């Protein structure tokens, strides 16, 4: 699918953020058309909780 306007397709990603003590994880939800970050959440584990919260922010 090729989006032709904003808010048609969202994509999600998780990346790690190294800190002095440990790694934390950044969950992002991005609008595929505009490439705008529409939701994010920093979490201390790779559990689905972090991406779920990012999706809630996007919604």
TIKEZA-16082 format. One record per residue: x negated, z negated, y of N, C-alpha, C in turn; residue in one letter. Coordinates in Angstrom, 3 decimals. Layout:
<recs>
rec n.u:X | n.w:Z | n.v:Y | ca.u:X | ca.w:Z | ca.v:Y | c.u:X | c.w:Z | c.v:Y | r:A
...
</recs>
This chain:
<recs>
rec n.u:-0.839 | n.w:0.000 | n.v:-1.178 | ca.u:0.000 | ca.w:0.000 | ca.v:0.000 | c.u:-0.881 | c.w:0.000 | c.v:1.237 | r:X
rec n.u:-0.534 | n.w:0.820 | n.v:2.181 | ca.u:-1.236 | ca.w:0.884 | ca.v:3.461 | c.u:-0.266 | c.w:0.396 | c.v:4.535 | r:X
rec n.u:-0.532 | n.w:-0.771 | n.v:5.137 | ca.u:0.375 | ca.w:-1.276 | ca.v:6.158 | c.u:0.360 | c.w:-0.390 | c.v:7.404 | r:X
rec n.u:1.533 | n.w:-0.219 | n.v:8.000 | ca.u:1.659 | ca.w:0.594 | ca.v:9.209 | c.u:2.017 | c.w:-0.237 | c.v:10.439 | r:X
rec n.u:2.191 | n.w:-1.540 | n.v:10.237 | ca.u:2.516 | ca.w:-2.459 | ca.v:11.326 | c.u:2.150 | c.w:-3.878 | c.v:10.886 | r:X
rec n.u:2.034 | n.w:-4.793 | n.v:11.844 | ca.u:1.748 | ca.w:-6.184 | ca.v:11.484 | c.u:2.866 | c.w:-6.796 | c.v:10.634 | r:X
rec n.u:2.519 | n.w:-7.862 | n.v:9.928 | ca.u:3.461 | ca.w:-8.667 | ca.v:9.151 | c.u:4.026 | c.w:-7.964 | c.v:7.919 | r:X
rec n.u:3.401 | n.w:-6.890 | n.v:7.468 | ca.u:3.854 | ca.w:-6.215 | ca.v:6.245 | c.u:3.091 | c.w:-6.696 | c.v:5.019 | r:X
rec n.u:1.789 | n.w:-6.916 | n.v:5.180 | ca.u:0.935 | ca.w:-7.328 | ca.v:4.063 | c.u:0.006 | c.w:-8.432 | c.v:4.546 | r:X
rec n.u:-0.033 | n.w:-9.519 | n.v:3.801 | ca.u:-0.983 | ca.w:-10.592 | ca.v:4.044 | c.u:-1.931 | c.w:-10.657 | c.v:2.856 | r:X
rec n.u:-3.169 | n.w:-11.017 | n.v:3.118 | ca.u:-4.149 | ca.w:-11.228 | ca.v:2.062 | c.u:-4.726 | c.w:-12.627 | c.v:2.221 | r:X
rec n.u:-5.142 | n.w:-13.220 | n.v:1.106 | ca.u:-5.684 | ca.w:-14.579 | ca.v:1.133 | c.u:-7.101 | c.w:-14.563 | c.v:0.583 | r:X
rec n.u:-7.896 | n.w:-15.502 | n.v:1.058 | ca.u:-9.278 | ca.w:-15.619 | ca.v:0.610 | c.u:-9.711 | c.w:-17.071 | c.v:0.725 | r:X
rec n.u:-10.681 | n.w:-17.437 | n.v:-0.094 | ca.u:-11.289 | ca.w:-18.770 | ca.v:-0.026 | c.u:-12.788 | c.w:-18.565 | c.v:0.097 | r:X
rec n.u:-13.411 | n.w:-19.294 | n.v:0.996 | ca.u:-14.859 | ca.w:-19.267 | ca.v:1.128 | c.u:-15.357 | c.w:-20.697 | c.v:1.243 | r:X
rec n.u:-16.607 | n.w:-20.919 | n.v:0.902 | ca.u:-17.129 | ca.w:-22.281 | ca.v:0.990 | c.u:-17.924 | c.w:-22.453 | c.v:2.271 | r:X
rec n.u:-17.906 | n.w:-23.679 | n.v:2.770 | ca.u:-18.626 | ca.w:-24.041 | ca.v:3.981 | c.u:-19.601 | c.w:-25.154 | c.v:3.621 | r:X
rec n.u:-20.890 | n.w:-24.869 | n.v:3.552 | ca.u:-21.848 | ca.w:-25.927 | ca.v:3.227 | c.u:-21.949 | c.w:-26.925 | c.v:4.378 | r:X
rec n.u:-21.933 | n.w:-28.184 | n.v:4.048 | ca.u:-22.106 | ca.w:-29.242 | ca.v:5.048 | c.u:-23.297 | c.w:-30.102 | c.v:4.623 | r:X
rec n.u:-23.646 | n.w:-31.076 | n.v:5.420 | ca.u:-24.787 | ca.w:-31.936 | ca.v:5.095 | c.u:-24.548 | c.w:-32.711 | c.v:3.798 | r:X
rec n.u:-23.302 | n.w:-33.131 | n.v:3.547 | ca.u:-23.007 | ca.w:-33.963 | ca.v:2.385 | c.u:-22.607 | c.w:-33.165 | c.v:1.154 | r:X
rec n.u:-21.792 | n.w:-32.149 | n.v:1.334 | ca.u:-21.239 | ca.w:-31.388 | ca.v:0.202 | c.u:-20.653 | c.w:-30.078 | c.v:0.723 | r:X
rec n.u:-20.042 | n.w:-29.318 | n.v:-0.138 | ca.u:-19.359 | ca.w:-28.100 | ca.v:0.272 | c.u:-17.885 | c.w:-28.397 | c.v:0.505 | r:X
rec n.u:-17.341 | n.w:-27.790 | n.v:1.518 | ca.u:-15.900 | ca.w:-27.793 | ca.v:1.725 | c.u:-15.439 | c.w:-26.342 | c.v:1.635 | r:X
rec n.u:-14.149 | n.w:-26.134 | n.v:1.516 | ca.u:-13.617 | ca.w:-24.799 | ca.v:1.273 | c.u:-12.606 | c.w:-24.431 | c.v:2.351 | r:X
rec n.u:-12.693 | n.w:-23.205 | n.v:2.813 | ca.u:-11.810 | ca.w:-22.696 | ca.v:3.848 | c.u:-10.896 | c.w:-21.655 | c.v:3.231 | r:X
rec n.u:-9.600 | n.w:-21.940 | n.v:3.227 | ca.u:-8.600 | ca.w:-20.988 | ca.v:2.765 | c.u:-8.034 | c.w:-20.246 | c.v:3.955 | r:X
rec n.u:-7.992 | n.w:-18.928 | n.v:3.868 | ca.u:-7.520 | ca.w:-18.096 | ca.v:4.968 | c.u:-6.413 | c.w:-17.167 | c.v:4.506 | r:X
rec n.u:-5.422 | n.w:-16.970 | n.v:5.358 | ca.u:-4.405 | ca.w:-15.937 | ca.v:5.160 | c.u:-4.528 | c.w:-14.996 | c.v:6.342 | r:X
rec n.u:-4.717 | n.w:-13.706 | n.v:6.061 | ca.u:-4.989 | ca.w:-12.709 | ca.v:7.092 | c.u:-3.954 | c.w:-11.596 | c.v:7.032 | r:X
rec n.u:-3.495 | n.w:-11.156 | n.v:8.191 | ca.u:-2.617 | ca.w:-9.997 | ca.v:8.271 | c.u:-3.474 | c.w:-8.755 | c.v:8.019 | r:X
rec n.u:-3.127 | n.w:-7.972 | n.v:7.008 | ca.u:-3.947 | ca.w:-6.826 | ca.v:6.613 | c.u:-3.969 | c.w:-5.731 | c.v:7.674 | r:X
rec n.u:-2.939 | n.w:-5.594 | n.v:8.478 | ca.u:-2.881 | ca.w:-4.540 | ca.v:9.500 | c.u:-3.717 | c.w:-4.913 | c.v:10.728 | r:X
rec n.u:-3.435 | n.w:-6.076 | n.v:11.295 | ca.u:-4.104 | ca.w:-6.480 | ca.v:12.536 | c.u:-5.411 | c.w:-7.228 | c.v:12.291 | r:X
rec n.u:-5.615 | n.w:-7.680 | n.v:11.052 | ca.u:-6.766 | ca.w:-8.502 | ca.v:10.660 | c.u:-6.807 | c.w:-9.832 | c.v:11.401 | r:X
rec n.u:-5.661 | n.w:-10.272 | n.v:11.857 | ca.u:-5.533 | ca.w:-11.557 | ca.v:12.535 | c.u:-5.375 | c.w:-12.653 | c.v:11.485 | r:X
rec n.u:-6.076 | n.w:-13.771 | n.v:11.690 | ca.u:-5.910 | ca.w:-14.926 | ca.v:10.822 | c.u:-4.567 | c.w:-15.563 | c.v:11.181 | r:X
rec n.u:-3.656 | n.w:-15.633 | n.v:10.223 | ca.u:-2.330 | ca.w:-16.188 | ca.v:10.495 | c.u:-2.166 | c.w:-17.577 | c.v:9.891 | r:X
rec n.u:-3.115 | n.w:-17.997 | n.v:9.059 | ca.u:-3.083 | ca.w:-19.335 | ca.v:8.493 | c.u:-4.454 | c.w:-19.711 | c.v:7.966 | r:X
rec n.u:-4.778 | n.w:-21.005 | n.v:8.053 | ca.u:-6.063 | ca.w:-21.481 | ca.v:7.542 | c.u:-5.945 | c.w:-22.944 | c.v:7.168 | r:X
rec n.u:-6.826 | n.w:-23.385 | n.v:6.303 | ca.u:-6.888 | ca.w:-24.803 | ca.v:5.953 | c.u:-8.256 | c.w:-25.091 | c.v:5.348 | r:X
rec n.u:-8.868 | n.w:-26.195 | n.v:5.753 | ca.u:-10.137 | ca.w:-26.645 | ca.v:5.183 | c.u:-9.813 | c.w:-27.742 | c.v:4.184 | r:X
rec n.u:-10.374 | n.w:-27.620 | n.v:2.969 | ca.u:-10.063 | ca.w:-28.555 | ca.v:1.892 | c.u:-11.356 | c.w:-28.920 | c.v:1.172 | r:X
rec n.u:-11.375 | n.w:-30.060 | n.v:0.510 | ca.u:-12.598 | ca.w:-30.511 | ca.v:-0.151 | c.u:-12.724 | c.w:-30.051 | c.v:-1.607 | r:X
rec n.u:-11.777 | n.w:-29.253 | n.v:-2.087 | ca.u:-11.875 | ca.w:-28.748 | ca.v:-3.457 | c.u:-11.304 | c.w:-27.332 | c.v:-3.523 | r:X
rec n.u:-11.500 | n.w:-26.693 | n.v:-4.673 | ca.u:-10.979 | ca.w:-25.344 | ca.v:-4.878 | c.u:-9.558 | c.w:-25.351 | c.v:-5.452 | r:X
rec n.u:-8.890 | n.w:-26.461 | n.v:-5.404 | ca.u:-7.515 | ca.w:-26.542 | ca.v:-5.883 | c.u:-6.612 | c.w:-25.652 | c.v:-5.022 | r:X
rec n.u:-5.477 | n.w:-25.279 | n.v:-5.559 | ca.u:-4.555 | ca.w:-24.387 | ca.v:-4.845 | c.u:-3.954 | c.w:-25.028 | c.v:-3.593 | r:X
rec n.u:-4.074 | n.w:-26.317 | n.v:-3.458 | ca.u:-3.528 | ca.w:-27.042 | ca.v:-2.304 | c.u:-4.012 | c.w:-26.453 | c.v:-0.978 | r:X
rec n.u:-5.285 | n.w:-26.107 | n.v:-0.903 | ca.u:-5.836 | ca.w:-25.578 | ca.v:0.343 | c.u:-5.217 | c.w:-24.255 | c.v:0.749 | r:X
rec n.u:-5.069 | n.w:-23.339 | n.v:-0.191 | ca.u:-4.465 | ca.w:-22.046 | ca.v:0.123 | c.u:-2.964 | c.w:-22.191 | c.v:0.368 | r:X
rec n.u:-2.333 | n.w:-23.117 | n.v:-0.339 | ca.u:-0.899 | ca.w:-23.354 | ca.v:-0.118 | c.u:-0.666 | c.w:-23.805 | c.v:1.323 | r:X
rec n.u:-1.505 | n.w:-24.698 | n.v:1.801 | ca.u:-1.353 | ca.w:-25.167 | ca.v:3.188 | c.u:-1.631 | c.w:-24.053 | c.v:4.194 | r:X
rec n.u:-2.577 | n.w:-23.187 | n.v:3.887 | ca.u:-2.847 | ca.w:-22.040 | ca.v:4.763 | c.u:-1.631 | c.w:-21.119 | c.v:4.789 | r:X
rec n.u:-1.008 | n.w:-20.907 | n.v:3.628 | ca.u:0.196 | ca.w:-20.069 | ca.v:3.573 | c.u:1.339 | c.w:-20.712 | c.v:4.343 | r:X
rec n.u:1.500 | n.w:-22.029 | n.v:4.240 | ca.u:2.543 | ca.w:-22.717 | ca.v:5.007 | c.u:2.327 | c.w:-22.542 | c.v:6.500 | r:X
rec n.u:1.071 | n.w:-22.605 | n.v:6.945 | ca.u:0.783 | ca.w:-22.396 | ca.v:8.361 | c.u:1.170 | c.w:-20.970 | c.v:8.771 | r:X
rec n.u:0.850 | n.w:-20.010 | n.v:7.917 | ca.u:1.163 | ca.w:-18.609 | ca.v:8.218 | c.u:2.665 | c.w:-18.389 | c.v:8.319 | r:X
rec n.u:3.412 | n.w:-19.042 | n.v:7.442 | ca.u:4.857 | ca.w:-18.876 | ca.v:7.463 | c.u:5.475 | c.w:-19.526 | c.v:8.682 | r:X
</recs>
